[in-house]
Amino acid sequence: MFVRVQKWGNSQGIRLSKEILNQANILIGDELEVISIEDRLVIKPVRKIRGKYKIEDLVAKLPPNYQVEELDWGSPVGMEVW
């Protein structure tokens, strides 16, 4: 696939076809990493976890003697079934 560098305002950019984006599993709005290696550009999606933390990291921070306990959240407020 050949593309042309184009000017958009004070920036330059390239357009990528829907097929190329589908093959690379890139969606509109995804964050991309662009790196230059010698005379090549490498563009790849940044794969982030959905939240700020990984569950494995959070569980690893629990103290060894942690005991699960039941909490009372009060009476139902809406249509909850208890």
N, C-alpha and C positions, 0 to 999 in steps of 0.2 A: 504494500500500500504506500503510495506517495502522497504527501501532504505539503502544503506551502505555509511558511511562516507568514502571518498576516498581522497588520497593525490594528489595534483596537484602542483608541484614545492614546494614552501615553504608554501603553503596554503592547507587547507582541504575544502572539499565541498561535496554536495549531488547533485544528478541529479533528476530532477522532470520530469515526463512524460508530453507529450503534452496534454493529457486528463486532468491531474490535473491542469495544467496552464490554460487551457480553462475554467474549472469549477470555478477557482478563478479569471478569467478575467485578467490574467497576460500575457503580451506580452514580447517577447525577447527585452532586453534593458530597461525594466521598472525598476524604482527604488523601492526597497523593504525595509520595516522596519522589523527588526528581534528583538524580545524581548524574554527574558527568564522569565518564570513565574514558580517558584518552579522547577519541573523537566521536564518542557515542553518548547519547542520553538514555538513561534507564528510568522509566516511569513505572512505579508500582503502588498499589493501594496500601495505605497504612492500616494495618489490622489492629484495631483496638478492642479491648473488652468493653462491654456495654456500660458497665458502671465504672466507678473510680477505683474499685478494689477487686481483687480476685478472692473468691471464697476460700481457697486453699491458704492464702496468706492470712486471712482473718482468723481462720480456725487454728492456724499454727501459733497465734498470739494468745490463745486461751491458756489460762494457768493449768498445770497438770491435775490439780485437785478440784477442777470445776465440776459442779453438780448441777444438773438440770433441775429447775423448779417450776412449778405451775404458778402463774400469776393471775390475780383476779382483776379483770378489766372493767368490772362493774356490770350493771344491768344492760340488756340490749337496748339500743337507742332507735334503731330503724326496723328493718324487716329481717334481722338476723335470726337464725334458728340455732338454739343452743341445746 
